[in-house]
């Protein structure tokens, strides 16, 4: 069956037990706040009840519409020369049973809309095999194409749309969508956001999930839930985009009505613009195998979940280890091992605490002095001790510390458990022998130590 359909105004659409060969989309969800699209199998003799939305007195209700009997047992197959489902009005999409989606571009294209997509356990998605997908895989180092793509709605961003008298809707004959040359980087300032949710029960979903929104429209906040028994292999990332239909050789910076087939066709590369959030929840029994690079706003790995990856870094570029039972914010995950040595030195954790790290891990067993760009600090059991005041020993000598930091401007006397010493420019001067006047009193100093009878420093 060859068909392109629209789900408009809270439509209820069913694609059951059939093969659909489509040139552009299986369906486009536009307008409304309760469009529902369902794909699934039929069993011979099965009685299927379809529904429709009815409006009365400005109130909507969903009622049974018709009953049909399936003539055979059959799975649904979607073959598209472009996309699977395009959502630019609210919609819930249920892909059930062993439905197969074969699309040359992204299977799901979301444009500035609230949406929920549910993928059943036995679904097969073979997405993104076109020239853009091939170039993008090489660019980003991924094995597969895009399963799920979020971008801004080009129609909403186009200039020159008219609303002539006598027309039921907008006219695009003089409209033009345009974008600057190169990858987008400037985020849209709109405070409005859309929410997209992708629930994955699929046992073997292979492909990338990209959020390239928030540049010329309101950003979408994407949540990806990898459920018990599900497995996802691919990148899950915030991205920047550019429109192209030839693998990036030519950027489509201007799209008019005659070039409308260029709409929706983009390439991605990982980038966070401050609004295109990506939240990933790997639930107990779920598996994510990272591919390429993923920029993630929040990653939660439940106890019993599995994340396979090469390396991960926090927002400061510090290498981190991903573990079950933990949540991480503002991280980058890669399928490649980190070739740079694991970080050793002082760094501030997300809770504001300063720690000393040894090869990427907090060195709880280390105490002493450590340096960063702000100075030298006293570390106690791996944590900077801002309550430390007085003389501290190190491999480089004894130093005068105030509120955890060496005070290189201090010259005078200072005390510790061993006695009093003479400090010059923050360091005990063991080479000094003589008299030191301190607060109006003369003290006899020998080899840096104040001589009080038999007390030795």
PyMOL commands that set and color helices and strands:
alter all, ss='L'
color gray80, all
select helices_A, chain A and resi 131-140+154-157+257-262
alter helices_A, ss='H'
color red, helices_A
select strands_A, chain A and resi 5-8+12-16+19-22+27-30+35-40+47-56+59-69+77-80+85-87+91-95+100-103+108-111+115-119+124-127+146-151+176-178+194-200+205-206+208-211+220-226+231-234+236-243+254-256+266-270+278-282+287-290+293-301+306-308+311-313+326-334+345-348+354-358+361-362+368-372+375-380+383-384+390-394+397-402+405-406+412-416+419-424+427-428+434-438+441-446+449-450
alter strands_A, ss='S'
color yellow, strands_A
deselect
rebuild
show_as cartoon
